Amino acid sequence: MFKKVTQKVAKQMDPKGDLVPVHSISDQDHFRLLCLVRRKRKARFRPFPSYRRTEFQLHDVLLPAEEKDSVESLLPSTESHSTGEFTTMGSIRDSVDGSLSIPSEPAEVELGGGASVSKQWHVKLEKKHILVPKLEALREERKINMKHTFIEQLRKARQNLYVIHETIETSEEARYEESTEAEAKLMAQLYAKFSAKGTTGSKQSITIPRGCTLAFRAMQLTIGDAAWGINHFPENNQPTFESDGFAHREVDALEKEVKEKCHVLSQLADELNAIVVKSIKAVMRDRNLLEELSEKVEAVLDDPDNCELTTQSPDLDVLLRTLRISARCDLLSLTEAISYTLDAFTGPRSAFSPLQTPRGDSLPSWHKSLSMIQS
């Protein structure tokens, strides 16, 4: 029932849907000014953005300040900061009734029924918000505590973080009532007259205390190397943690490049698939083999007609002999894919050391994970 009230308030005050209703009265304390929240995944059937509560406020994850009340000074007070006040009220009553008579000699049956729903509310509200320039000034005074356990876990999970900067709260105690009534009757006459009638009704109400948060707005934070800021353009899909490597668009570009360079690996016949996988696993265990194979494939790409594809290593011999008897177009495409893969292992952002082995023996499934090698 509390959810019905908050959704009505959010829809009346902001039809565009940027104002987020609080779903549970027991959680409303976690959606106040400067509370930190996480956003749930978007869904087409969800009319409002949805957030998960955390147990922290902004000042909990900042390093200590030189001035004692640097965060508290951001909060509005009735003495120094005027808040907007609003009132929302409504009364809805719907009813319907009907009857059906079926004459059929020697019997007669009559059915009837009715139902009504009534809703009534009157809520006085006040808007509280923190000026964004004040938040911007705060980030110059206090840095983020990158060693805070919550920040460390959030960064590891690569989740975005938001801070609440505007709330809609009740300025006095409010009450919401909802009642339903239904009635049904049945009359049948055969050799004797029979009639029955029944009614049912229910009434529910909720009292919302003063100062209860009904809806809020949040802004995404950006965090990197102890510095933090506010993302003023959320449509750009910028992640919270800037130092986590590639941004989304860079990851997309990397995935596209991997598909272009290595698509031939996912189209190999089973026998050749096994040969390539065996050799790749071997060079990842032995740096000398890695360097040898790298030199061989580079030689093929530089001068495919005069390269020497021979080796003393049994781990590479089958692969090199297969390349020697391959058609020129197949030789170049496969060699280029192998070279690109080896570069991923030996480059400055390599995610695997030569002692590590990709899981599984199926190249197509392993090839799908190549997009994560340099991330």
Contacts in CASP RR format, 6 or more apart in sequence:
PFRMAT RR
TARGET T0000
AUTHOR 0000-0000-0000
METHOD contacts of the structure
MODEL  1
MFKKVTQKVAKQMDPKGDLVPVHSISDQDHFRLLCLVRRKRKARFRPFPS
YRRTEFQLHDVLLPAEEKDSVESLLPSTESHSTGEFTTMGSIRDSVDGSL
SIPSEPAEVELGGGASVSKQWHVKLEKKHILVPKLEALREERKINMKHTF
IEQLRKARQNLYVIHETIETSEEARYEESTEAEAKLMAQLYAKFSAKGTT
GSKQSITIPRGCTLAFRAMQLTIGDAAWGINHFPENNQPTFESDGFAHRE
VDALEKEVKEKCHVLSQLADELNAIVVKSIKAVMRDRNLLEELSEKVEAV
LDDPDNCELTTQSPDLDVLLRTLRISARCDLLSLTEAISYTLDAFTGPRS
AFSPLQTPRGDSLPSWHKSLSMIQS
1 176 0 8 1.000
1 178 0 8 1.000
1 204 0 8 1.000
1 205 0 8 1.000
1 206 0 8 1.000
2 22 0 8 1.000
2 23 0 8 1.000
2 24 0 8 1.000
2 25 0 8 1.000
2 206 0 8 1.000
2 208 0 8 1.000
3 21 0 8 1.000
3 23 0 8 1.000
3 24 0 8 1.000
4 176 0 8 1.000
4 178 0 8 1.000
5 121 0 8 1.000
5 123 0 8 1.000
5 174 0 8 1.000
5 176 0 8 1.000
5 206 0 8 1.000
5 208 0 8 1.000
5 214 0 8 1.000
6 21 0 8 1.000
6 22 0 8 1.000
6 23 0 8 1.000
6 214 0 8 1.000
6 215 0 8 1.000
7 21 0 8 1.000
7 48 0 8 1.000
8 88 0 8 1.000
8 121 0 8 1.000
9 21 0 8 1.000
9 88 0 8 1.000
9 123 0 8 1.000
9 125 0 8 1.000
9 168 0 8 1.000
9 214 0 8 1.000
9 215 0 8 1.000
10 17 0 8 1.000
10 19 0 8 1.000
10 20 0 8 1.000
10 21 0 8 1.000
10 48 0 8 1.000
10 168 0 8 1.000
10 214 0 8 1.000
10 215 0 8 1.000
11 17 0 8 1.000
12 88 0 8 1.000
13 19 0 8 1.000
13 86 0 8 1.000
13 88 0 8 1.000
13 125 0 8 1.000
13 168 0 8 1.000
13 215 0 8 1.000
14 215 0 8 1.000
17 47 0 8 1.000
17 48 0 8 1.000
17 49 0 8 1.000
18 49 0 8 1.000
18 217 0 8 1.000
19 48 0 8 1.000
19 168 0 8 1.000
19 215 0 8 1.000
19 216 0 8 1.000
19 217 0 8 1.000
20 48 0 8 1.000
20 49 0 8 1.000
20 50 0 8 1.000
20 51 0 8 1.000
20 215 0 8 1.000
20 216 0 8 1.000
20 217 0 8 1.000
20 218 0 8 1.000
21 48 0 8 1.000
21 214 0 8 1.000
21 215 0 8 1.000
22 28 0 8 1.000
22 31 0 8 1.000
22 213 0 8 1.000
22 214 0 8 1.000
22 215 0 8 1.000
22 216 0 8 1.000
25 206 0 8 1.000
25 208 0 8 1.000
25 212 0 8 1.000
27 53 0 8 1.000
28 212 0 8 1.000
28 213 0 8 1.000
28 214 0 8 1.000
29 213 0 8 1.000
30 37 0 8 1.000
30 53 0 8 1.000
30 54 0 8 1.000
30 55 0 8 1.000
31 37 0 8 1.000
31 51 0 8 1.000
31 53 0 8 1.000
31 164 0 8 1.000
31 167 0 8 1.000
31 213 0 8 1.000
31 216 0 8 1.000
32 164 0 8 1.000
32 167 0 8 1.000
32 213 0 8 1.000
33 74 0 8 1.000
33 75 0 8 1.000
33 76 0 8 1.000
33 128 0 8 1.000
33 129 0 8 1.000
33 130 0 8 1.000
33 164 0 8 1.000
33 165 0 8 1.000
33 166 0 8 1.000
33 167 0 8 1.000
34 57 0 8 1.000
34 58 0 8 1.000
34 59 0 8 1.000
34 71 0 8 1.000
34 74 0 8 1.000
34 75 0 8 1.000
34 130 0 8 1.000
34 163 0 8 1.000
34 164 0 8 1.000
34 165 0 8 1.000
35 53 0 8 1.000
35 54 0 8 1.000
35 56 0 8 1.000
35 57 0 8 1.000
35 58 0 8 1.000
35 163 0 8 1.000
35 164 0 8 1.000
36 54 0 8 1.000
36 56 0 8 1.000
36 57 0 8 1.000
36 58 0 8 1.000
36 60 0 8 1.000
36 61 0 8 1.000
36 161 0 8 1.000
36 162 0 8 1.000
36 163 0 8 1.000
36 164 0 8 1.000
37 51 0 8 1.000
37 52 0 8 1.000
37 53 0 8 1.000
37 54 0 8 1.000
37 161 0 8 1.000
37 162 0 8 1.000
37 163 0 8 1.000
37 164 0 8 1.000
37 218 0 8 1.000
38 51 0 8 1.000
38 52 0 8 1.000
38 54 0 8 1.000
38 154 0 8 1.000
38 159 0 8 1.000
38 160 0 8 1.000
38 161 0 8 1.000
38 162 0 8 1.000
39 49 0 8 1.000
39 50 0 8 1.000
39 51 0 8 1.000
39 52 0 8 1.000
39 160 0 8 1.000
39 162 0 8 1.000
39 218 0 8 1.000
40 50 0 8 1.000
40 51 0 8 1.000
40 52 0 8 1.000
42 49 0 8 1.000
51 162 0 8 1.000
51 218 0 8 1.000
54 150 0 8 1.000
55 150 0 8 1.000
56 150 0 8 1.000
58 71 0 8 1.000
58 163 0 8 1.000
59 71 0 8 1.000
60 148 0 8 1.000
60 150 0 8 1.000
61 144 0 8 1.000
61 145 0 8 1.000
61 148 0 8 1.000
61 150 0 8 1.000
61 151 0 8 1.000
62 71 0 8 1.000
62 142 0 8 1.000
62 143 0 8 1.000
62 144 0 8 1.000
62 145 0 8 1.000
63 142 0 8 1.000
63 143 0 8 1.000
63 144 0 8 1.000
63 145 0 8 1.000
63 226 0 8 1.000
64 142 0 8 1.000
65 71 0 8 1.000
65 141 0 8 1.000
65 142 0 8 1.000
66 141 0 8 1.000
67 141 0 8 1.000
70 138 0 8 1.000
70 141 0 8 1.000
70 142 0 8 1.000
71 138 0 8 1.000
71 142 0 8 1.000
74 130 0 8 1.000
74 134 0 8 1.000
74 135 0 8 1.000
74 138 0 8 1.000
75 130 0 8 1.000
76 83 0 8 1.000
76 128 0 8 1.000
76 129 0 8 1.000
76 130 0 8 1.000
83 126 0 8 1.000
83 127 0 8 1.000
83 128 0 8 1.000
84 126 0 8 1.000
84 127 0 8 1.000
85 124 0 8 1.000
85 125 0 8 1.000
85 126 0 8 1.000
85 127 0 8 1.000
85 171 0 8 1.000
86 124 0 8 1.000
86 125 0 8 1.000
86 126 0 8 1.000
86 127 0 8 1.000
86 168 0 8 1.000
87 122 0 8 1.000
87 123 0 8 1.000
87 124 0 8 1.000
87 125 0 8 1.000
88 121 0 8 1.000
88 122 0 8 1.000
88 123 0 8 1.000
88 125 0 8 1.000
89 121 0 8 1.000
89 122 0 8 1.000
89 123 0 8 1.000
90 119 0 8 1.000
90 120 0 8 1.000
90 121 0 8 1.000
90 122 0 8 1.000
91 118 0 8 1.000
91 119 0 8 1.000
91 120 0 8 1.000
91 121 0 8 1.000
92 117 0 8 1.000
92 118 0 8 1.000
92 119 0 8 1.000
92 120 0 8 1.000
93 116 0 8 1.000
93 117 0 8 1.000
93 118 0 8 1.000
93 119 0 8 1.000
94 116 0 8 1.000
94 117 0 8 1.000
94 118 0 8 1.000
95 114 0 8 1.000
95 115 0 8 1.000
95 116 0 8 1.000
95 117 0 8 1.000
96 114 0 8 1.000
96 115 0 8 1.000
96 116 0 8 1.000
97 112 0 8 1.000
97 113 0 8 1.000
97 114 0 8 1.000
97 115 0 8 1.000
97 183 0 8 1.000
98 112 0 8 1.000
98 113 0 8 1.000
98 114 0 8 1.000
99 110 0 8 1.000
99 111 0 8 1.000
99 112 0 8 1.000
99 113 0 8 1.000
100 110 0 8 1.000
100 111 0 8 1.000
100 112 0 8 1.000
101 108 0 8 1.000
101 109 0 8 1.000
101 110 0 8 1.000
101 111 0 8 1.000
102 108 0 8 1.000
102 109 0 8 1.000
102 110 0 8 1.000
102 111 0 8 1.000
106 190 0 8 1.000
106 191 0 8 1.000
107 188 0 8 1.000
107 189 0 8 1.000
107 190 0 8 1.000
108 188 0 8 1.000
108 189 0 8 1.000
109 186 0 8 1.000
109 187 0 8 1.000
109 188 0 8 1.000
109 189 0 8 1.000
110 185 0 8 1.000
110 186 0 8 1.000
110 187 0 8 1.000
110 188 0 8 1.000
111 185 0 8 1.000
111 186 0 8 1.000
112 184 0 8 1.000
112 185 0 8 1.000
112 186 0 8 1.000
113 182 0 8 1.000
113 183 0 8 1.000
113 184 0 8 1.000
113 185 0 8 1.000
114 182 0 8 1.000
114 183 0 8 1.000
114 184 0 8 1.000
115 180 0 8 1.000
115 181 0 8 1.000
115 182 0 8 1.000
115 183 0 8 1.000
116 180 0 8 1.000
116 181 0 8 1.000
116 182 0 8 1.000
117 178 0 8 1.000
117 179 0 8 1.000
117 180 0 8 1.000
118 177 0 8 1.000
118 178 0 8 1.000
118 179 0 8 1.000
118 180 0 8 1.000
119 176 0 8 1.000
119 177 0 8 1.000
119 178 0 8 1.000
120 176 0 8 1.000
120 177 0 8 1.000
120 178 0 8 1.000
121 174 0 8 1.000
121 175 0 8 1.000
121 176 0 8 1.000
121 177 0 8 1.000
122 174 0 8 1.000
122 175 0 8 1.000
123 170 0 8 1.000
123 174 0 8 1.000
123 176 0 8 1.000
123 208 0 8 1.000
123 214 0 8 1.000
124 170 0 8 1.000
124 171 0 8 1.000
124 172 0 8 1.000
124 174 0 8 1.000
125 168 0 8 1.000
125 169 0 8 1.000
125 170 0 8 1.000
125 171 0 8 1.000
125 214 0 8 1.000
126 168 0 8 1.000
126 169 0 8 1.000
126 170 0 8 1.000
126 171 0 8 1.000
127 166 0 8 1.000
127 167 0 8 1.000
127 168 0 8 1.000
128 166 0 8 1.000
128 167 0 8 1.000
128 168 0 8 1.000
128 169 0 8 1.000
129 165 0 8 1.000
129 166 0 8 1.000
129 167 0 8 1.000
129 217 0 8 1.000
130 165 0 8 1.000
130 166 0 8 1.000
132 165 0 8 1.000
132 219 0 8 1.000
132 230 0 8 1.000
135 163 0 8 1.000
135 165 0 8 1.000
135 219 0 8 1.000
135 230 0 8 1.000
136 229 0 8 1.000
136 230 0 8 1.000
139 227 0 8 1.000
139 228 0 8 1.000
139 229 0 8 1.000
139 230 0 8 1.000
143 226 0 8 1.000
143 227 0 8 1.000
143 228 0 8 1.000
144 151 0 8 1.000
144 223 0 8 1.000
144 224 0 8 1.000
144 226 0 8 1.000
144 227 0 8 1.000
144 228 0 8 1.000
145 151 0 8 1.000
145 226 0 8 1.000
146 152 0 8 1.000
146 155 0 8 1.000
146 223 0 8 1.000
146 224 0 8 1.000
146 225 0 8 1.000
146 226 0 8 1.000
151 223 0 8 1.000
154 161 0 8 1.000
154 240 0 8 1.000
154 241 0 8 1.000
155 223 0 8 1.000
155 241 0 8 1.000
155 244 0 8 1.000
158 239 0 8 1.000
158 241 0 8 1.000
158 244 0 8 1.000
159 240 0 8 1.000
160 220 0 8 1.000
160 221 0 8 1.000
160 239 0 8 1.000
160 240 0 8 1.000
161 220 0 8 1.000
161 221 0 8 1.000
161 223 0 8 1.000
161 240 0 8 1.000
162 218 0 8 1.000
162 219 0 8 1.000
162 220 0 8 1.000
162 221 0 8 1.000
163 218 0 8 1.000
163 219 0 8 1.000
163 221 0 8 1.000
163 230 0 8 1.000
164 216 0 8 1.000
164 217 0 8 1.000
164 218 0 8 1.000
165 217 0 8 1.000
165 218 0 8 1.000
165 219 0 8 1.000
166 216 0 8 1.000
166 217 0 8 1.000
167 213 0 8 1.000
167 215 0 8 1.000
167 216 0 8 1.000
167 217 0 8 1.000
168 213 0 8 1.000
168 214 0 8 1.000
168 215 0 8 1.000
168 216 0 8 1.000
169 211 0 8 1.000
169 212 0 8 1.000
169 213 0 8 1.000
169 214 0 8 1.000
170 208 0 8 1.000
170 209 0 8 1.000
170 210 0 8 1.000
170 211 0 8 1.000
170 212 0 8 1.000
170 214 0 8 1.000
171 210 0 8 1.000
171 211 0 8 1.000
172 210 0 8 1.000
173 207 0 8 1.000
173 208 0 8 1.000
173 209 0 8 1.000
173 210 0 8 1.000
174 207 0 8 1.000
174 208 0 8 1.000
175 205 0 8 1.000
175 206 0 8 1.000
175 207 0 8 1.000
175 208 0 8 1.000
176 205 0 8 1.000
176 206 0 8 1.000
176 208 0 8 1.000
177 203 0 8 1.000
177 204 0 8 1.000
177 205 0 8 1.000
178 203 0 8 1.000
178 204 0 8 1.000
178 205 0 8 1.000
179 201 0 8 1.000
179 202 0 8 1.000
179 203 0 8 1.000
179 204 0 8 1.000
180 201 0 8 1.000
180 202 0 8 1.000
180 203 0 8 1.000
181 199 0 8 1.000
181 200 0 8 1.000
181 201 0 8 1.000
182 199 0 8 1.000
182 200 0 8 1.000
182 201 0 8 1.000
183 197 0 8 1.000
183 198 0 8 1.000
183 199 0 8 1.000
183 200 0 8 1.000
184 197 0 8 1.000
184 198 0 8 1.000
184 199 0 8 1.000
185 195 0 8 1.000
185 196 0 8 1.000
185 197 0 8 1.000
185 198 0 8 1.000
186 194 0 8 1.000
186 195 0 8 1.000
186 196 0 8 1.000
186 197 0 8 1.000
187 193 0 8 1.000
187 194 0 8 1.000
187 195 0 8 1.000
187 196 0 8 1.000
188 194 0 8 1.000
188 195 0 8 1.000
208 214 0 8 1.000
219 230 0 8 1.000
219 231 0 8 1.000
219 232 0 8 1.000
219 234 0 8 1.000
220 230 0 8 1.000
220 231 0 8 1.000
220 234 0 8 1.000
220 238 0 8 1.000
220 240 0 8 1.000
221 228 0 8 1.000
221 229 0 8 1.000
221 230 0 8 1.000
221 231 0 8 1.000
221 240 0 8 1.000
222 228 0 8 1.000
222 229 0 8 1.000
222 230 0 8 1.000
222 231 0 8 1.000
222 238 0 8 1.000
222 240 0 8 1.000
222 241 0 8 1.000
222 242 0 8 1.000
223 229 0 8 1.000
223 240 0 8 1.000
223 241 0 8 1.000
223 242 0 8 1.000
224 241 0 8 1.000
224 242 0 8 1.000
224 243 0 8 1.000
225 243 0 8 1.000
231 238 0 8 1.000
231 240 0 8 1.000
237 248 0 8 1.000
238 247 0 8 1.000
238 248 0 8 1.000
239 247 0 8 1.000
239 248 0 8 1.000
245 375 0 8 1.000
246 254 0 8 1.000
246 375 0 8 1.000
251 371 0 8 1.000
251 375 0 8 1.000
254 371 0 8 1.000
254 374 0 8 1.000
254 375 0 8 1.000
255 371 0 8 1.000
258 340 0 8 1.000
258 370 0 8 1.000
258 371 0 8 1.000
261 336 0 8 1.000
261 337 0 8 1.000
261 340 0 8 1.000
262 337 0 8 1.000
262 340 0 8 1.000
262 341 0 8 1.000
262 367 0 8 1.000
262 370 0 8 1.000
263 337 0 8 1.000
264 333 0 8 1.000
264 334 0 8 1.000
264 337 0 8 1.000
265 276 0 8 1.000
265 334 0 8 1.000
265 337 0 8 1.000
265 341 0 8 1.000
265 363 0 8 1.000
265 364 0 8 1.000
265 367 0 8 1.000
266 363 0 8 1.000
266 364 0 8 1.000
266 367 0 8 1.000
268 276 0 8 1.000
268 334 0 8 1.000
268 363 0 8 1.000
272 322 0 8 1.000
273 362 0 8 1.000
273 363 0 8 1.000
273 364 0 8 1.000
274 361 0 8 1.000
275 318 0 8 1.000
275 319 0 8 1.000
275 322 0 8 1.000
276 319 0 8 1.000
276 334 0 8 1.000
276 338 0 8 1.000
276 363 0 8 1.000
277 361 0 8 1.000
277 362 0 8 1.000
277 363 0 8 1.000
277 366 0 8 1.000
278 315 0 8 1.000
278 318 0 8 1.000
278 319 0 8 1.000
279 293 0 8 1.000
279 315 0 8 1.000
279 316 0 8 1.000
279 318 0 8 1.000
279 319 0 8 1.000
280 338 0 8 1.000
280 341 0 8 1.000
280 358 0 8 1.000
281 357 0 8 1.000
281 358 0 8 1.000
282 289 0 8 1.000
282 313 0 8 1.000
282 315 0 8 1.000
282 316 0 8 1.000
283 289 0 8 1.000
283 290 0 8 1.000
283 293 0 8 1.000
283 315 0 8 1.000
283 316 0 8 1.000
283 342 0 8 1.000
283 345 0 8 1.000
283 354 0 8 1.000
284 290 0 8 1.000
284 345 0 8 1.000
284 352 0 8 1.000
284 353 0 8 1.000
284 354 0 8 1.000
284 355 0 8 1.000
284 356 0 8 1.000
284 357 0 8 1.000
284 358 0 8 1.000
285 354 0 8 1.000
285 355 0 8 1.000
285 357 0 8 1.000
286 315 0 8 1.000
286 354 0 8 1.000
287 354 0 8 1.000
289 313 0 8 1.000
289 315 0 8 1.000
289 316 0 8 1.000
290 342 0 8 1.000
290 345 0 8 1.000
290 346 0 8 1.000
290 354 0 8 1.000
292 311 0 8 1.000
292 313 0 8 1.000
292 316 0 8 1.000
293 316 0 8 1.000
293 319 0 8 1.000
293 338 0 8 1.000
293 342 0 8 1.000
294 339 0 8 1.000
294 342 0 8 1.000
294 346 0 8 1.000
296 307 0 8 1.000
296 309 0 8 1.000
296 311 0 8 1.000
296 316 0 8 1.000
296 320 0 8 1.000
297 335 0 8 1.000
297 338 0 8 1.000
297 339 0 8 1.000
297 342 0 8 1.000
298 339 0 8 1.000
299 307 0 8 1.000
299 308 0 8 1.000
300 307 0 8 1.000
300 309 0 8 1.000
300 323 0 8 1.000
300 331 0 8 1.000
300 332 0 8 1.000
300 335 0 8 1.000
301 332 0 8 1.000
301 335 0 8 1.000
301 336 0 8 1.000
301 339 0 8 1.000
304 328 0 8 1.000
304 331 0 8 1.000
304 332 0 8 1.000
304 335 0 8 1.000
309 320 0 8 1.000
309 321 0 8 1.000
309 323 0 8 1.000
309 324 0 8 1.000
310 320 0 8 1.000
311 317 0 8 1.000
311 320 0 8 1.000
323 331 0 8 1.000
323 334 0 8 1.000
323 335 0 8 1.000
326 334 0 8 1.000
341 370 0 8 1.000
344 350 0 8 1.000
344 370 0 8 1.000
344 373 0 8 1.000
344 374 0 8 1.000
345 352 0 8 1.000
345 354 0 8 1.000
345 373 0 8 1.000
349 374 0 8 1.000
350 373 0 8 1.000
350 374 0 8 1.000
351 372 0 8 1.000
351 373 0 8 1.000
351 374 0 8 1.000
351 375 0 8 1.000
352 358 0 8 1.000
352 373 0 8 1.000
358 366 0 8 1.000
358 369 0 8 1.000
359 366 0 8 1.000
360 366 0 8 1.000
END
